[in-house]
Amino acid sequence: MLRPVEANIIKLAVVSRRTRALITIDSETLHYRVVDCSRKLFCRIHVSKSCPPYCPVIVAAKDFVSGRREPKAEVALIE
């Protein structure tokens, strides 16, 4: 049986001290996709084409979705 792909996808706006990002994240697997980021050009120079999992914005998004701890950045749901 196939399940809808969109059912587990959460859209987030994450704002930290230096970075603002729009992220979609799967609530079950915690796989993420960065739609837009203010530091995109800086990060892509030093890292490959995707955002690293240790990025503070990604960590805050995963913390928010999983509920494992309080995110260190400001996270808001986008509907």
VENURLIN-V652788 format. One record per helix or strand. SS is the DSSP state (@ for helix, = for strand). FROM is the first residue (numbers start at 1). LEN is the number of residues. If there is no record, write none. Layout:
BEGIN
SS&FROM&LEN + SS&FROM&LEN
END
This chain:
BEGIN
@&5&4 + =&9&7 + =&20&7 + =&32&6 + @&40&7 + @&56&11 + =&74&4
END
